[in-house]
Every structure is written in C-alpha cells, then in structure tokens.
Amino acid sequence: MALRPEWEGFNPDGLWTSEVNVRDFIQANYTQYDGDQSFLAGPTAATNKLFNELQKLQKAEHDKVSVGLDGKERTGVLDMDTDVVSGLTSHPAAYICPEGKDLEQVVGLQTDKPLKRAFMPFGGITMAEQSCEMYGYKKNEELHKIFTEYHKTHNQGVFDVYTPEIRKARSAHILTGLPDTYGRGRIVGDYRRVALYGIDYLIKCKEEDKLNCGNGTMTEDIIRQREELTDQINALKGIKAMAALYGYDISKPATTAKEAFQWLYFGYLAAIKTQNGAAMSVGRISTFLDIYIERDLKKGVLTEEKAQELVDHMVMKFRMVRFARIESYNQLFSGDPVWATLEVGGLGQDGRAQVTKNDFRFLHTLENMGPSPEPNITVLYSKRLPENFRRYAAKISIDTSSIQYENDDIMRPIWGDDYSICCCVSATQTGKEMQFFGARANLAKALLYAINGGKDEEAGLTPGAQVGPEIAPITSEYLDYDEVMKKYDIMLEWLCDLYVNTLNLIHYMHDKYYYEAAELALIDTNVRRTFATGIAGFS
C-alpha cells in the first residue's frame, strides 16, 4: 500500500503501511512521557456546558419513577425505545444538546436522544420486551410478531437445543448469568483501525480475505466464514453510512487528532448500537490517540486545552452508554454496568513504557468531570512505569476511587504489549482475539450437592429436586474431609462437563443469530478464540 497523504508526519518504518497492523504503527510513532501532570488543562467552557447538560439528564434518569406493567415502581431509566430495532443507521443523528451540537467535539448517540435505551431484540425478544415493560413501556405488537414468528433470536436458538439437564441446572442457579438472553460481549473491535486506515481500505482487506477463503471445496467452516465475511463487509459499509448521518466521510484515514477521536468512536458506537453485551470494552486507545495529538501539537493546529477537550468529550460519550436490562440481570450485575473498559499505561516488549501524555489526560477526566465508574479506566501496572505517572494514578485513585489496576508484568508475557481488557479483568490481543463469555459456575452449591447427594432444596425447583448426579448423601453427624472431597470431585467433574457443553450451545447460537459483525469486522479474519469461565463470588 502506498503511503497515504493522511499519514504525513508519521514514521513510515515497519509493517503498518503495508498491512493492517496498529501495534506496529504505535511502536514506530509514540512518544513516551516521563514528566508529571503539570501540563494538564482544565475543562473548557464547551466541556462544562455539555457536562452540565449531561448531569441534568443523569439526575432526571436517577429520579424518574416508572411504574411497570406489573405495578411495581422502579427508578433509573429516563426513556426507552420500543418501536425501532437498534442498528447502525436505525436512528437519525442525535446530540447531548441539540441547540449546542457544535460544541461536541466527538458526536454520536445510541438512539435519537441522550440516555434513551435502545430496543435490541436479536438476543431475545422476551428479554427485550420485559426490560421495557418493567418501566411501563408497552411492547410493539408488530415487532413482537416479527421476532416470534418470522425471525429467530439467539435466545430461542439456545433454548431449542438445551437439554433437560441444562435447563434444570440453569433453574437451580448452579450455572448463573449465562448469556442466553442477551449479548455475550467481551469482543473488543480494534476501533483504532477506522482512524488509521479508513473504512474503504478495511473493506478492501475483508473482500480480499473472502476471495481467498477456501480452495474450491465448500466445507462447513469455509461456507460459514464466507458468510461471516460478507456480514463484516456489510457492517463496515453500515458504519460508513452511520458516520455520514453526522456529516463525516470516514472512508479515508483520519487527518487530524479530532478526526482520529471521531473515527475511532464511530467504530465503538457501531458496536454498542448493534450489541448489548454484558461487557462492551473500548480497548487500548490512549497511546494511539496521543500520536495524533502530538502531531497536531507540533504543527501548531492544536492546543493542550483542545487536546484535553477531545479526551473529555470522548469520555463523556462512554459515560452515556446505556442498555435495557431485565430485573434478574440487574440483580446479578448491580449498578447498571457497561464495562466500557479503557486501558492506560503498560510496558512495551522492548522495555519502553507506553505511558504518554494522553494517559494523564484520560485520568484527568476524573478531575475535570468528577468520578465515574464508566469508562472502566484500567491502569496496566508495572513497577517500571515512570514514577510520575504512578504517583498521579495513585492520587486520582485516592481522590476518586474510580480506577482499577491490573498486573502488566503478568499479562504482557502472555498477550504481548497491545492487549485490551475485554470485560472487567480478562485480556485479549487487540484485533487478534475474541473471548467467549462464560458467566459463572456456583462451586459452593456444588459442595452442598456433594453433601446431600446432588439434590437442590430451593431455586425455582421442587424442594429436593435431583439436579446433580444421584449419589449417596453424607448422613454422618460430622463431615469427614476425605469423604466430602471424594464426592465433591464427582460433582465438580459433572459440573465442568455440563458447564462447557452449555456454553458451547450458547456461543454456537450466538454466532448464528446474534453475530457481532461490526466488532469482528475490526478484528483479523483468522481470529483466535479463547474461552472464559467463572466462579460465582469471584472476579
């Protein structure tokens, strides 16, 4: 690929100019920063005005009392869509403050109004309707008919193949939080690719992959990949059309820092308009964006105040992500989380710290706009990070309690120096991997099963229902360790087998009926898939 005029001022050395390779671009172009936070700028007038408007909306959302169709009062939802199925171009351009839309340096909302929750039935029509009815919104009968009679959903596909044993285990909650009624999440598109290469080149690459897919023998895996590549190509075209609604042409690479922020955000917006996963991470974007900021600062076309404004406005958008959820989901994942996880810090494999001024700017948003759980800002920590950065991160942590830390020295040898946190803690190589969300297995309940012979005394079942393997219960007055462990091993072996088989069913159907085309279009075609399982009560 010839050098693009949009790349003027970048170091062209390496592979990034001839293939899609964002990591290589970063390594060749970023500027490590060892200084302190004294360069940072406060919020601009535009930031203050927009954030004040957002705070009014958030307060109205918090205070609004809705009466569900079941007669119960609930709070925490400002507005919901029931008539439009969410998609890339399902809604017109929308802004935090329509009369002041020119103030927004990063634009794009999930629906036609800020904090309005989209209708997303592809994961499951029942869940989508229940989440609306909880807050007094009536279902759209036409959409109900479409998604019950004509268009199969992920949820329907999963329950069509569940075995009686799986259904019983699910009802007993020995398996909890299974993504069988909502999006699985944990897939982080490499949203940086939109800014660095532009949509047209990404489409060209996927079209070439499709041409080279298979050798003439149409096996099941080849047929599936060709169909999925078509879905990805169509998604990229849809992202381009979505951006056009806001007046932007993202067919070509970004030419300025502002465009880089906007192009990247459009990639993420595509993900949250089409998927309602439990975790919708942003990824590792700070160092990448700093390269564009540094170029503009050197050109004299950007000031530090405006650079901070770009970061503040992007973070403001991440704070606004909302999904419609059912009550059982809210009980399982309290606090209306999105896990829009965004990383700062970390070391390169060459030993250089990947700390830039932009890492300070993202942390500084917690001072400019106050504490917030979203985005889930995560410091990839190492003792070898610059001391000034470690001190500033510690200060912000003490002041806001809004930062999490992960051990970069443990993860870097496994995932390299360009991994993203795809949920709250798990890592995947950005643009190279995806992770299958596994929810949780209840090992404490499995221990009780070992003691009482696999019977369950509660959880939506007939008391004493046989859920686990039928073995002799322990009836002695005192528990013997060796006897318990022998039976516990039997239960764990059963649970492990059941758990993995259940997840295989779920993810097969998710690929089939709720495929993440927009996200996977921004990941290598030959994606590496990993599997994440969890233990109830543990992170």
C-alpha positions as CSV (number, residue, x, y, z in Angstrom):
1,M,0.0,0.0,0.0
2,A,1.4,3.4,-1.0
3,L,1.9,6.0,1.7
4,R,-1.3,7.9,2.3
5,P,-1.2,11.8,2.5
6,E,-3.1,11.5,5.8
7,W,0.0,9.8,7.3
8,E,2.2,12.8,6.7
9,G,4.4,13.4,9.8
10,F,4.3,9.8,10.9
11,N,7.3,7.4,10.9
12,P,6.6,5.0,8.0
13,D,9.1,2.4,9.1
14,G,7.7,-1.0,9.8
15,L,4.8,-3.2,8.6
16,W,1.9,-0.8,9.4
17,T,2.0,0.9,5.9
18,S,1.7,-2.4,4.0
19,E,-0.8,-4.3,6.2
20,V,-3.3,-3.7,8.9
21,N,-1.0,-3.5,12.0
22,V,-1.9,-0.9,14.5
23,R,0.6,-2.2,17.1
24,D,3.4,-1.7,14.6
25,F,2.2,1.9,14.0
26,I,2.2,2.7,17.7
27,Q,5.7,1.2,18.3
28,A,7.1,3.3,15.5
29,N,5.4,6.6,16.4
30,Y,4.5,7.1,20.1
31,T,6.3,9.5,22.4
32,Q,7.0,8.2,25.9
33,Y,6.3,10.8,28.6
34,D,8.2,10.7,31.9
35,G,7.1,14.1,33.2
36,D,4.4,15.0,35.7
37,Q,0.8,16.3,35.4
38,S,1.7,20.0,35.4
39,F,0.9,20.3,31.7
40,L,-2.7,19.3,32.0
41,A,-5.6,21.7,31.2
42,G,-8.9,22.1,33.0
43,P,-12.3,21.7,31.3
44,T,-13.1,24.2,28.5
45,A,-16.3,26.2,28.5
46,A,-17.8,23.8,26.0
47,T,-17.0,20.8,28.2
48,N,-18.6,22.5,31.2
49,K,-21.7,23.3,29.3
50,L,-22.1,19.9,27.8
51,F,-21.3,18.1,31.1
52,N,-23.9,20.3,32.9
53,E,-26.5,19.2,30.4
54,L,-25.5,15.6,30.9
55,Q,-25.7,15.9,34.6
56,K,-29.2,17.3,34.4
57,L,-30.1,14.3,32.2
58,Q,-28.4,11.9,34.6
59,K,-30.3,13.4,37.6
60,A,-33.6,13.1,35.7
61,E,-32.7,9.5,34.9
62,H,-31.9,8.8,38.6
63,D,-35.0,10.5,39.9
64,K,-37.6,9.3,37.4
65,V,-40.1,6.9,39.0
66,S,-41.6,4.5,36.5
67,V,-44.5,2.1,37.2
68,G,-44.0,-1.2,35.4
69,L,-46.8,-3.1,33.8
70,D,-46.5,-5.4,36.9
71,G,-47.5,-2.4,39.1
72,K,-44.0,-2.1,40.7
73,E,-42.3,1.2,41.0
74,R,-38.7,1.4,39.6
75,T,-36.2,4.2,39.1
76,G,-33.1,4.6,36.9
77,V,-34.4,4.7,33.4
78,L,-35.0,8.0,31.6
79,D,-36.5,6.8,28.3
80,M,-36.8,3.6,26.2
81,D,-37.3,2.9,22.5
82,T,-40.0,0.2,21.8
83,D,-40.7,0.9,18.1
84,V,-37.3,0.9,16.4
85,V,-35.0,-2.1,16.3
86,S,-31.5,-0.7,17.0
87,G,-29.0,-0.9,14.2
88,L,-26.2,1.1,12.6
89,T,-28.5,3.5,10.8
90,S,-31.7,2.9,12.7
91,H,-31.8,6.4,14.3
92,P,-31.0,9.9,12.9
93,A,-28.1,11.9,14.2
94,A,-28.5,12.9,17.8
95,Y,-26.7,15.1,20.3
96,I,-26.4,15.8,24.0
97,C,-27.7,19.3,23.5
98,P,-29.2,19.7,20.0
99,E,-29.1,23.5,20.2
100,G,-25.4,23.4,21.1
101,K,-24.4,20.4,19.0
102,D,-21.4,22.4,17.5
103,L,-19.9,22.3,21.0
104,E,-19.5,18.5,20.8
105,Q,-16.0,17.5,19.6
106,V,-17.0,13.8,19.5
107,V,-20.5,13.1,18.3
108,G,-22.8,10.1,18.1
109,L,-25.5,8.6,20.3
110,Q,-27.0,5.1,20.5
111,T,-30.5,6.3,19.8
112,D,-32.3,9.6,18.9
113,K,-32.0,11.0,22.4
114,P,-29.3,11.0,25.1
115,L,-29.7,8.2,27.7
116,K,-32.6,6.7,25.8
117,R,-32.2,2.9,25.8
118,A,-32.4,1.1,22.5
119,F,-34.7,-1.8,21.6
120,M,-32.4,-4.8,20.9
121,P,-34.4,-8.0,20.3
122,F,-31.9,-10.1,18.4
123,G,-30.5,-11.5,21.7
124,G,-34.1,-12.4,22.8
125,I,-37.5,-10.8,22.2
126,T,-38.8,-11.8,25.6
127,M,-35.9,-10.1,27.4
128,A,-36.2,-7.0,25.2
129,E,-39.9,-6.7,25.9
130,Q,-39.6,-7.4,29.6
131,S,-36.9,-4.8,30.0
132,C,-39.4,-2.2,28.6
133,E,-42.5,-3.5,30.5
134,M,-40.6,-3.2,33.8
135,Y,-40.7,0.6,33.3
136,G,-44.2,0.9,31.9
137,Y,-43.5,0.7,28.2
138,K,-45.7,-1.5,26.2
139,K,-44.4,-3.8,23.6
140,N,-44.8,-3.1,19.9
141,E,-47.1,-5.9,18.6
142,E,-45.7,-5.8,15.1
143,L,-42.1,-6.3,16.3
144,H,-43.3,-9.0,18.7
145,K,-44.9,-10.9,15.8
146,I,-41.8,-10.5,13.6
147,F,-39.4,-11.8,16.3
148,T,-41.6,-14.6,17.5
149,E,-43.0,-15.9,14.1
150,Y,-40.6,-14.8,11.4
151,H,-37.1,-14.1,12.8
152,K,-35.5,-16.5,15.3
153,T,-33.5,-14.9,18.1
154,H,-30.4,-16.0,19.9
155,N,-32.4,-16.9,23.0
156,Q,-34.9,-19.0,21.0
157,G,-32.0,-20.8,19.3
158,V,-30.3,-21.6,22.6
159,F,-33.5,-22.9,24.3
160,D,-34.3,-25.0,21.3
161,V,-31.1,-27.1,21.9
162,Y,-30.9,-27.0,25.7
163,T,-31.2,-30.4,27.3
164,P,-33.5,-31.1,30.3
165,E,-30.4,-31.4,32.4
166,I,-29.1,-28.0,31.4
167,R,-32.5,-26.4,31.9
168,K,-32.7,-27.9,35.4
169,A,-29.1,-26.7,36.3
170,R,-30.0,-23.2,35.0
171,S,-33.1,-23.0,37.1
172,A,-31.2,-24.2,40.1
173,H,-28.6,-21.4,39.6
174,I,-25.7,-23.8,39.8
175,L,-24.9,-22.0,36.5
176,T,-25.6,-18.3,36.7
177,G,-25.6,-15.3,34.4
178,L,-25.5,-17.3,31.2
179,P,-25.6,-15.1,28.1
180,D,-28.6,-16.9,26.7
181,T,-31.0,-13.9,26.8
182,Y,-28.6,-11.0,26.0
183,G,-25.4,-10.3,24.0
184,R,-22.3,-12.1,25.2
185,G,-20.0,-9.1,25.0
186,R,-16.2,-9.4,25.6
187,I,-15.4,-8.8,22.0
188,V,-13.2,-5.7,21.5
189,G,-13.0,-4.5,18.0
190,D,-9.8,-2.7,17.1
191,Y,-11.6,0.6,16.7
192,R,-8.2,2.3,16.1
193,R,-8.2,0.8,12.6
194,V,-11.0,3.0,11.4
195,A,-8.9,6.1,12.2
196,L,-5.6,4.8,10.9
197,Y,-6.7,3.1,7.6
198,G,-10.2,4.4,6.9
199,I,-13.3,2.2,6.2
200,D,-12.6,1.7,2.4
201,Y,-9.3,0.1,3.0
202,L,-10.7,-2.2,5.7
203,I,-13.5,-3.2,3.3
204,K,-10.9,-4.0,0.6
205,C,-8.9,-6.2,3.0
206,K,-12.0,-8.1,4.0
207,E,-13.0,-8.5,0.4
208,E,-9.6,-10.0,-0.4
209,D,-9.9,-12.4,2.6
210,K,-13.3,-13.5,1.2
211,L,-11.7,-14.1,-2.3
212,N,-9.0,-16.2,-0.7
213,C,-11.4,-18.1,1.6
214,G,-11.4,-21.8,0.6
215,N,-9.7,-23.7,-2.2
216,G,-12.9,-24.7,-4.1
217,T,-14.1,-27.4,-1.6
218,M,-17.1,-25.9,0.2
219,T,-16.8,-27.5,3.7
220,E,-18.9,-26.2,6.5
221,D,-16.2,-24.0,8.0
222,I,-15.5,-22.4,4.6
223,I,-19.1,-21.7,3.9
224,R,-19.6,-20.2,7.4
225,Q,-16.5,-18.0,7.1
226,R,-17.6,-16.7,3.7
227,E,-21.0,-15.8,5.1
228,E,-19.5,-14.1,8.1
229,L,-17.0,-12.1,6.0
230,T,-20.0,-10.9,3.9
231,D,-21.7,-9.8,7.2
232,Q,-18.5,-8.0,8.2
233,I,-18.2,-6.2,4.9
234,N,-21.8,-5.1,5.1
235,A,-21.2,-3.9,8.7
236,L,-18.2,-1.8,7.5
237,K,-20.4,-0.2,4.9
238,G,-23.0,0.4,7.5
239,I,-20.5,2.1,9.8
240,K,-19.6,4.4,6.9
241,A,-23.3,5.2,6.4
242,M,-23.8,5.8,10.1
243,A,-20.9,8.3,10.1
244,A,-22.4,10.1,7.1
245,L,-25.6,10.8,9.1
246,Y,-23.4,13.0,11.3
247,G,-21.8,14.6,8.2
248,Y,-18.5,12.7,8.3
249,D,-16.8,10.7,5.5
250,I,-14.8,8.0,7.2
251,S,-13.8,6.2,4.0
252,K,-10.3,7.6,4.3
253,P,-7.9,7.7,7.2
254,A,-8.2,10.5,9.8
255,T,-6.1,13.6,9.0
256,T,-6.2,15.3,12.5
257,A,-6.5,14.4,16.1
258,K,-10.1,15.4,16.2
259,E,-10.9,13.1,13.2
260,A,-8.9,10.3,14.9
261,F,-11.0,10.6,18.0
262,Q,-14.2,10.7,15.9
263,W,-13.4,7.9,13.5
264,L,-12.4,5.7,16.4
265,Y,-15.5,6.5,18.3
266,F,-17.7,5.7,15.3
267,G,-16.2,2.2,15.4
268,Y,-17.2,1.8,19.1
269,L,-20.6,3.4,18.5
270,A,-21.3,0.7,15.9
271,A,-20.6,-1.9,18.5
272,I,-23.0,-0.5,21.1
273,K,-25.7,0.2,18.6
274,T,-25.7,-3.5,17.5
275,Q,-24.8,-5.4,20.6
276,N,-25.9,-5.3,24.3
277,G,-23.1,-7.5,25.7
278,A,-22.5,-7.6,29.4
279,A,-19.1,-6.0,28.7
280,M,-18.6,-3.6,25.8
281,S,-15.0,-2.6,26.2
282,V,-13.3,0.3,24.4
283,G,-9.9,-1.2,24.4
284,R,-6.3,0.2,24.4
285,I,-6.7,3.6,22.6
286,S,-4.8,6.2,24.7
287,T,-1.3,5.8,23.3
288,F,-2.7,5.5,19.7
289,L,-4.6,8.8,20.0
290,D,-1.7,10.5,21.6
291,I,0.3,10.1,18.4
292,Y,-2.3,12.2,16.5
293,I,-2.3,14.8,19.3
294,E,1.5,15.1,19.3
295,R,1.5,15.5,15.5
296,D,-1.1,18.3,15.7
297,L,0.6,20.0,18.6
298,K,3.9,20.1,16.6
299,K,2.0,21.5,13.6
300,G,0.5,24.2,15.9
301,V,-3.1,23.3,14.9
302,L,-4.0,22.0,18.4
303,T,-3.5,23.4,21.9
304,E,-3.3,21.4,25.2
305,E,-6.7,22.8,26.1
306,K,-8.3,21.5,22.9
307,A,-6.5,18.1,23.3
308,Q,-8.0,17.7,26.8
309,E,-11.3,18.7,25.4
310,L,-11.2,15.9,22.9
311,V,-10.5,13.4,25.6
312,D,-13.2,14.8,27.9
313,H,-15.8,14.7,25.2
314,M,-15.0,11.1,24.2
315,V,-15.1,10.0,27.9
316,M,-18.4,11.9,28.2
317,K,-19.8,9.6,25.4
318,F,-18.5,6.5,27.2
319,R,-20.3,7.6,30.3
320,M,-23.6,7.8,28.4
321,V,-23.7,4.2,27.2
322,R,-27.0,2.5,28.3
323,F,-28.7,-0.8,27.7
324,A,-32.2,-2.0,28.5
325,R,-31.9,-4.8,31.1
326,I,-34.3,-7.2,32.9
327,E,-34.6,-7.3,36.6
328,S,-32.7,-10.6,37.1
329,Y,-29.8,-9.1,35.1
330,N,-29.7,-6.1,37.3
331,Q,-29.7,-8.3,40.4
332,L,-26.7,-10.2,39.0
333,F,-24.7,-7.3,37.7
334,S,-25.6,-4.4,40.1
335,G,-25.1,-0.8,39.3
336,D,-26.2,-0.8,35.6
337,P,-22.6,-1.6,34.4
338,V,-21.4,-1.5,30.8
339,W,-17.7,-2.3,31.4
340,A,-16.6,0.2,28.8
341,T,-13.0,-0.7,29.8
342,L,-10.3,1.6,28.7
343,E,-6.6,1.0,29.4
344,V,-3.7,3.3,30.2
345,G,-0.1,2.6,31.0
346,G,1.7,-0.7,30.4
347,L,5.2,-1.5,29.1
348,G,6.3,-2.4,25.6
349,Q,8.0,-5.7,24.9
350,D,11.1,-3.6,24.2
351,G,11.1,-2.3,27.7
352,R,9.8,1.2,26.9
353,A,6.9,2.5,29.0
354,Q,3.8,3.1,26.8
355,V,2.9,6.0,29.1
356,T,2.1,9.1,27.1
357,K,0.6,12.5,27.9
358,N,-2.7,11.1,26.8
359,D,-2.7,8.6,29.7
360,F,-2.5,11.5,32.0
361,R,-5.4,13.2,30.1
362,F,-7.7,10.2,30.4
363,L,-7.0,10.0,34.2
364,H,-7.5,13.8,34.3
365,T,-11.1,13.4,33.1
366,L,-11.9,12.2,36.6
367,E,-10.9,15.6,37.9
368,N,-12.4,17.7,35.1
369,M,-15.8,15.8,35.2
370,G,-15.7,14.1,38.6
371,P,-15.7,10.4,39.5
372,S,-17.5,7.8,37.4
373,P,-17.5,4.0,37.1
374,E,-17.6,4.3,33.3
375,P,-15.5,4.1,31.3
376,N,-13.8,1.5,33.4
377,I,-10.3,3.1,33.4
378,T,-7.7,0.4,34.0
379,V,-4.0,1.1,34.7
380,L,-1.8,-1.7,33.3
381,Y,0.6,-1.5,36.2
382,S,4.3,-2.3,36.5
383,K,6.9,-1.0,38.9
384,R,8.9,0.0,35.8
385,L,6.3,2.6,34.8
386,P,7.5,6.2,35.2
387,E,7.3,7.3,38.8
388,N,5.4,10.5,37.9
389,F,2.7,8.5,36.2
390,R,2.4,6.0,39.1
391,R,2.1,8.9,41.6
392,Y,-0.5,10.7,39.6
393,A,-2.5,7.5,39.1
394,A,-2.3,6.9,42.9
395,K,-3.5,10.4,43.5
396,I,-6.5,10.0,41.2
397,S,-7.3,6.7,42.8
398,I,-7.3,8.2,46.3
399,D,-9.4,11.2,45.2
400,T,-12.0,9.3,43.1
401,S,-11.9,5.6,43.7
402,S,-12.6,5.2,40.0
403,I,-9.5,3.3,38.7
404,Q,-8.7,-0.3,38.6
405,Y,-5.2,-1.8,38.3
406,E,-4.0,-5.0,36.6
407,N,-0.6,-6.5,36.6
408,D,1.0,-5.8,33.3
409,D,4.1,-7.8,34.2
410,I,2.0,-11.0,34.4
411,M,-0.1,-10.4,31.3
412,R,2.4,-8.9,28.9
413,P,4.5,-12.1,28.5
414,I,1.2,-13.9,27.5
415,W,-0.6,-11.4,25.4
416,G,2.1,-9.0,24.3
417,D,2.1,-5.3,24.6
418,D,-1.1,-4.5,22.7
419,Y,-3.7,-6.3,24.6
420,S,-7.1,-4.9,25.8
421,I,-9.2,-5.8,28.8
422,C,-12.2,-7.3,27.2
423,C,-14.5,-7.2,30.2
424,C,-13.6,-6.2,33.7
425,V,-10.3,-8.2,34.0
426,S,-9.7,-10.6,31.1
427,A,-7.2,-9.8,28.4
428,T,-7.2,-10.4,24.6
429,Q,-4.8,-9.3,22.0
430,T,-6.3,-6.3,20.3
431,G,-7.6,-7.0,16.9
432,K,-6.3,-10.6,17.0
433,E,-8.5,-12.4,19.6
434,M,-12.0,-12.7,20.9
435,Q,-13.2,-14.3,24.1
436,F,-16.3,-16.3,24.7
437,F,-18.0,-15.1,27.9
438,G,-18.7,-17.9,30.3
439,A,-20.7,-16.4,33.2
440,R,-20.3,-18.4,36.4
441,A,-20.5,-21.8,38.0
442,N,-21.5,-22.0,41.6
443,L,-18.9,-24.1,43.3
444,A,-20.3,-23.5,46.7
445,K,-23.6,-25.0,45.7
446,A,-21.7,-27.9,44.1
447,L,-20.2,-28.6,47.5
448,L,-23.7,-28.7,49.0
449,Y,-24.7,-31.1,46.2
450,A,-21.7,-33.4,47.2
451,I,-23.1,-33.5,50.8
452,N,-26.8,-34.0,50.0
453,G,-26.4,-36.4,47.1
454,G,-27.0,-33.9,44.2
455,K,-30.3,-32.6,45.4
456,D,-31.3,-28.9,45.5
457,E,-33.6,-27.6,48.2
458,E,-34.6,-24.3,46.5
459,A,-34.0,-22.1,43.4
460,G,-37.2,-22.4,41.5
461,L,-37.4,-26.2,41.7
462,T,-39.4,-28.7,43.7
463,P,-37.6,-28.9,47.0
464,G,-35.3,-31.8,47.0
465,A,-35.1,-32.0,43.2
466,Q,-32.3,-34.1,41.8
467,V,-30.1,-31.7,39.8
468,G,-26.6,-33.2,40.1
469,P,-25.5,-36.9,39.8
470,E,-27.5,-39.1,42.1
471,I,-25.0,-40.3,44.7
472,A,-25.4,-41.4,48.3
473,P,-25.7,-38.3,50.6
474,I,-23.5,-37.9,53.6
475,T,-25.6,-38.7,56.6
476,S,-23.0,-38.8,59.4
477,E,-23.2,-36.2,62.2
478,Y,-19.8,-34.8,61.3
479,L,-18.3,-34.2,57.9
480,D,-15.2,-36.2,57.1
481,Y,-12.8,-34.3,54.8
482,D,-11.8,-37.3,52.7
483,E,-15.3,-38.4,52.2
484,V,-16.5,-34.9,51.2
485,M,-13.7,-34.3,48.8
486,K,-14.3,-37.7,47.1
487,K,-17.9,-36.8,46.5
488,Y,-17.0,-33.2,45.7
489,D,-14.7,-34.3,42.9
490,I,-17.6,-36.3,41.4
491,M,-19.8,-33.1,41.4
492,L,-17.1,-30.9,40.0
493,E,-16.4,-33.3,37.1
494,W,-20.1,-33.3,36.3
495,L,-20.4,-29.6,36.7
496,C,-17.4,-28.9,34.5
497,D,-18.7,-31.1,31.7
498,L,-22.2,-29.6,31.9
499,Y,-20.8,-26.0,32.1
500,V,-18.7,-26.3,29.0
501,N,-21.4,-28.1,27.0
502,T,-23.9,-25.4,27.9
503,L,-21.5,-22.6,26.8
504,N,-20.8,-24.4,23.6
505,L,-24.5,-24.4,22.8
506,I,-24.9,-20.7,23.7
507,H,-21.9,-19.5,21.6
508,Y,-22.9,-21.6,18.6
509,M,-26.3,-20.0,18.6
510,H,-24.9,-16.5,19.3
511,D,-22.6,-16.8,16.2
512,K,-25.7,-17.9,14.2
513,Y,-28.4,-15.5,15.4
514,Y,-26.6,-12.5,17.0
515,Y,-23.2,-12.3,15.2
516,E,-21.1,-9.3,16.1
517,A,-20.3,-8.3,12.6
518,A,-19.4,-4.7,13.4
519,E,-16.8,-5.7,16.0
520,L,-15.4,-8.7,14.2
521,A,-15.0,-6.6,11.0
522,L,-12.3,-4.7,13.1
523,I,-10.6,-7.9,14.1
524,D,-8.4,-10.1,11.9
525,T,-10.3,-12.7,9.9
526,N,-8.3,-15.6,11.3
527,V,-9.4,-14.6,14.8
528,R,-8.1,-16.6,17.8
529,R,-11.0,-17.6,20.1
530,T,-10.5,-18.2,23.8
531,F,-12.9,-19.4,26.4
532,A,-13.5,-17.7,29.7
533,T,-15.3,-19.4,32.6
534,G,-16.0,-18.0,36.0
535,I,-16.7,-18.9,39.6
536,A,-19.6,-17.4,41.4
537,G,-18.4,-14.9,44.0
538,F,-15.0,-14.4,42.5
539,S,-13.9,-11.8,40.0
